[in-house]
Amino acid sequence: MSALAVVPPGADGVAELKLEGDPPTLDLGSGAAFERAVASLRAHPALRAVLLTGAPRHFCAGASREALEGRGDRQITRTVFDPPRALLDLGVPAVAAMEGHAIGGGWVLGLWCDLAVHAEESLYGANFVQYDLTPGMGATTVLFEALGAPMARRALLGGRLFRGRELRDARTPLAPFVVPRARVLATARGLASELAEAPSWAARRLHQELAGRRRAGLEAVVPAETRMHDEAFRRAELATRLDITYPTGGSHDP
């Protein structure tokens, strides 16, 4: 998915970032792709909000096998942490339309938007531990914000996948934004349009403050998540575990 489709803002000031691929995944070019896309959008003076979308079946299936095999150095750092940084640097609110399954880093990515609309029927999970991996992309902070502490620990430590309706019925903070799959895109578009209607200067200044607080939370966990990744990737058992649980040439497909 090292390319993103960028749809410039329309009359309502809402632009769209579309994750490409079938399914969309995060690879070694994703960090740079997000940076380019965000720079392109920020150049539009009419920009007031952004809608982040994926494919109908998968919003994003997380890191590709190739990205994991190419781990190390600055490349994996860009893959893991630069996409959420780019979303937080948009300068305007972002809404994720997560109508399809969102797995691992794919779910975490969407949660870094200001609002994330989930489908009752789709699967969501921070299932890193199922692959004998530790979380990345700021999962150890954004999941606590999105789910509340007990459910975040359950999601991270157990690694199971949840239907959207389970997140709603558990009364997580995400509950108001869980709707039938057929309504996800329209609901997310409506929210983005609503946020775009706010007076421009006040909305931008407030978003800058709120995004800055979230960015500080992300940066606070980068060292620990990076250390855990380094330890995980040094383990000889990891390659064997990936061969068993991770499709060769692909990603998790629930």
C-alpha positions as CSV (number, residue, x, y, z in Angstrom):
1,M,0.0,0.0,0.0
2,S,2.9,2.4,-0.4
3,A,0.5,4.6,-2.5
4,L,-2.5,6.5,-1.2
5,A,-5.3,7.9,-3.4
6,V,-5.8,11.6,-2.5
7,V,-9.1,13.3,-3.3
8,P,-8.9,17.1,-2.9
9,P,-11.5,18.9,-0.8
10,G,-14.9,19.4,-2.2
11,A,-17.3,22.2,-1.7
12,D,-17.7,21.3,1.9
13,G,-14.0,21.3,2.6
14,V,-13.7,17.6,3.1
15,A,-10.9,15.7,1.4
16,E,-10.4,11.9,1.2
17,L,-7.4,9.7,1.8
18,K,-8.0,6.2,0.5
19,L,-5.8,3.3,1.5
20,E,-5.1,1.3,-1.7
21,G,-4.7,-2.5,-2.1
22,D,-6.7,-5.6,-1.8
23,P,-6.5,-5.8,1.1
24,P,-4.7,-2.5,2.0
25,T,-1.6,-3.2,4.1
26,L,1.2,-1.2,5.6
27,D,4.6,-1.7,3.9
28,L,8.0,-0.2,4.0
29,G,6.8,2.7,1.9
30,S,3.8,3.6,3.9
31,G,5.4,6.2,6.1
32,A,6.7,8.2,3.1
33,A,3.4,7.8,1.3
34,F,1.4,9.3,4.2
35,E,3.8,12.2,4.5
36,R,3.5,13.0,0.8
37,A,-0.3,12.7,0.9
38,V,-0.6,14.9,4.0
39,A,1.7,17.5,2.5
40,S,-0.5,17.5,-0.7
41,L,-3.7,18.0,1.3
42,R,-2.3,20.7,3.6
43,A,-1.5,22.8,0.4
44,H,-5.2,23.2,-0.2
45,P,-6.5,26.4,1.4
46,A,-10.1,25.0,1.3
47,L,-9.2,21.9,3.4
48,R,-11.4,21.7,6.5
49,A,-11.5,17.9,7.3
50,V,-10.3,14.6,6.0
51,L,-12.0,11.3,5.5
52,L,-9.7,8.2,5.7
53,T,-11.1,5.2,3.9
54,G,-10.0,1.7,2.9
55,A,-11.5,-1.2,0.9
56,P,-15.0,-2.4,1.5
57,R,-13.9,-5.8,2.9
58,H,-10.8,-4.6,4.7
59,F,-10.1,-1.1,6.0
60,C,-6.5,-2.2,6.5
61,A,-5.1,-5.6,7.2
62,G,-2.0,-4.3,9.0
63,A,1.7,-4.8,8.2
64,S,2.5,-6.9,5.2
65,R,4.7,-10.0,5.5
66,E,7.3,-8.2,3.4
67,A,7.4,-5.3,5.8
68,L,8.0,-7.6,8.7
69,E,10.8,-9.4,6.8
70,G,12.4,-6.1,5.9
71,R,12.3,-5.0,9.5
72,G,15.2,-2.9,11.0
73,D,16.8,0.5,10.6
74,R,14.8,3.6,9.8
75,Q,12.5,1.8,7.4
76,I,10.5,-0.1,10.0
77,T,10.4,3.1,12.2
78,R,8.8,4.9,9.3
79,T,6.4,2.0,8.7
80,V,5.4,1.8,12.3
81,F,5.2,5.4,13.6
82,D,5.2,7.8,10.6
83,P,1.6,7.2,9.4
84,P,0.0,8.2,12.7
85,R,2.4,11.1,12.9
86,A,1.2,12.2,9.5
87,L,-2.5,12.0,10.5
88,L,-1.8,14.1,13.6
89,D,0.0,16.7,11.5
90,L,-3.0,17.2,9.1
91,G,-4.0,20.4,10.8
92,V,-7.7,19.6,10.5
93,P,-9.9,16.8,11.9
94,A,-9.8,13.3,10.4
95,V,-12.5,10.7,10.4
96,A,-11.9,7.1,9.6
97,A,-14.6,5.1,7.8
98,M,-13.7,1.6,8.9
99,E,-16.4,-0.4,7.2
100,G,-14.1,-3.4,6.5
101,H,-12.0,-5.5,8.9
102,A,-9.2,-3.6,10.5
103,I,-6.4,-5.8,11.9
104,G,-3.3,-5.0,14.0
105,G,-1.6,-1.8,12.8
106,G,-4.6,-1.3,10.4
107,W,-6.9,-0.8,13.4
108,V,-4.5,1.3,15.3
109,L,-4.0,3.5,12.2
110,G,-7.7,4.3,12.0
111,L,-7.9,5.0,15.8
112,W,-5.4,7.8,15.4
113,C,-8.0,9.8,13.5
114,D,-10.1,12.1,15.6
115,L,-13.1,9.9,15.1
116,A,-13.4,6.4,13.8
117,V,-16.7,4.8,12.6
118,H,-16.8,1.0,12.9
119,A,-19.1,-1.6,11.4
120,E,-21.2,-3.9,13.6
121,E,-20.3,-6.9,11.4
122,S,-16.6,-6.3,10.9
123,L,-13.6,-7.6,12.9
124,Y,-11.2,-5.3,14.7
125,G,-8.2,-6.3,16.8
126,A,-4.7,-5.4,18.0
127,N,-3.7,-9.0,17.6
128,F,0.1,-8.5,17.6
129,V,0.7,-11.1,20.3
130,Q,-0.9,-13.8,18.2
131,Y,2.1,-13.5,15.9
132,D,4.5,-13.4,18.9
133,L,5.0,-9.7,18.1
134,T,4.7,-6.7,20.4
135,P,2.4,-3.7,19.5
136,G,3.5,-0.7,17.5
137,M,2.1,2.5,16.0
138,G,1.4,3.9,19.4
139,A,-1.1,1.0,20.2
140,T,-0.1,1.1,23.8
141,T,-1.6,4.5,24.2
142,V,-4.3,4.9,21.6
143,L,-6.1,1.7,22.5
144,F,-6.4,2.9,26.1
145,E,-8.0,6.1,24.8
146,A,-10.3,4.3,22.4
147,L,-11.4,1.4,24.5
148,G,-10.8,2.3,28.1
149,A,-8.1,0.7,30.2
150,P,-9.7,-2.8,30.9
151,M,-10.8,-3.4,27.3
152,A,-7.4,-2.1,26.0
153,R,-5.5,-4.6,28.2
154,R,-7.8,-7.4,27.0
155,A,-7.3,-6.4,23.4
156,L,-3.5,-6.1,23.6
157,L,-2.7,-9.0,26.0
158,G,-5.2,-11.5,24.6
159,G,-4.9,-10.5,20.9
160,R,-8.4,-11.5,20.0
161,L,-10.5,-10.0,17.3
162,F,-13.8,-8.2,18.2
163,R,-16.9,-7.7,16.1
164,G,-17.9,-4.0,16.0
165,R,-21.1,-4.9,17.8
166,E,-19.0,-6.3,20.7
167,L,-17.2,-2.9,21.1
168,R,-20.6,-1.2,21.1
169,D,-22.2,-3.7,23.6
170,A,-19.2,-3.4,25.9
171,R,-20.0,0.4,26.1
172,T,-16.5,1.3,25.1
173,P,-15.9,5.0,24.1
174,L,-16.2,3.8,20.5
175,A,-19.8,2.7,21.0
176,P,-21.6,5.8,19.6
177,F,-19.7,5.3,16.3
178,V,-20.5,1.6,15.7
179,V,-23.2,1.3,12.9
180,P,-24.3,-1.3,10.4
181,R,-21.6,-1.8,7.7
182,A,-23.9,-0.3,5.0
183,R,-24.0,3.0,6.9
184,V,-20.4,3.4,7.9
185,L,-19.2,5.5,4.9
186,A,-22.2,7.8,5.0
187,T,-21.9,8.2,8.8
188,A,-18.2,9.0,8.5
189,R,-18.8,11.5,5.7
190,G,-21.5,13.1,7.7
191,L,-19.2,13.5,10.7
192,A,-16.4,14.9,8.6
193,S,-18.8,17.5,7.1
194,E,-20.1,18.4,10.5
195,L,-16.6,19.0,11.8
196,A,-15.8,21.0,8.6
197,E,-18.6,23.4,9.3
198,A,-17.0,24.9,12.4
199,P,-15.5,28.4,12.1
200,S,-12.1,27.9,10.4
201,W,-9.7,29.7,12.8
202,A,-11.1,28.4,16.0
203,A,-11.5,24.9,14.8
204,R,-7.9,24.8,13.4
205,R,-6.4,26.3,16.6
206,L,-8.3,23.9,18.9
207,H,-7.5,20.9,16.7
208,Q,-3.8,21.9,16.8
209,E,-3.9,21.8,20.6
210,L,-5.8,18.5,20.8
211,A,-3.6,16.8,18.1
212,G,-0.5,18.1,19.9
213,R,-1.6,16.4,23.1
214,R,-2.2,13.1,21.2
215,R,1.2,13.5,19.4
216,A,2.9,13.9,22.8
217,G,1.2,10.7,23.9
218,L,2.4,8.9,20.8
219,E,6.0,10.1,21.2
220,A,6.0,9.1,24.8
221,V,5.5,5.4,23.9
222,V,7.8,5.3,20.8
223,P,11.0,4.4,22.8
224,A,9.3,1.5,24.7
225,E,7.5,0.1,21.7
226,T,10.7,0.3,19.6
227,R,12.6,-1.5,22.3
228,M,10.0,-4.2,22.5
229,H,10.1,-4.5,18.7
230,D,13.9,-4.8,18.7
231,E,13.7,-7.6,21.2
232,A,11.0,-9.4,19.3
233,F,12.8,-9.2,16.0
234,R,16.0,-10.6,17.5
235,R,14.2,-13.8,18.5
236,A,15.0,-16.7,16.3
237,E,11.5,-18.2,17.0
238,L,9.8,-15.2,15.4
239,A,10.4,-16.4,11.8
240,T,9.0,-19.8,12.6
241,R,6.0,-18.3,14.2
242,L,5.3,-16.0,11.2
243,D,5.6,-19.0,8.9
244,I,2.9,-20.7,10.9
245,T,0.5,-17.9,11.5
246,Y,1.1,-15.2,8.8
247,P,0.3,-15.9,5.1
248,T,3.3,-15.8,2.9
249,G,3.2,-12.7,0.6
250,G,0.1,-11.3,2.4
251,S,-1.4,-10.3,5.7
252,H,-4.0,-11.5,8.1
253,D,-7.3,-12.1,6.4
254,P,-10.1,-12.9,8.9
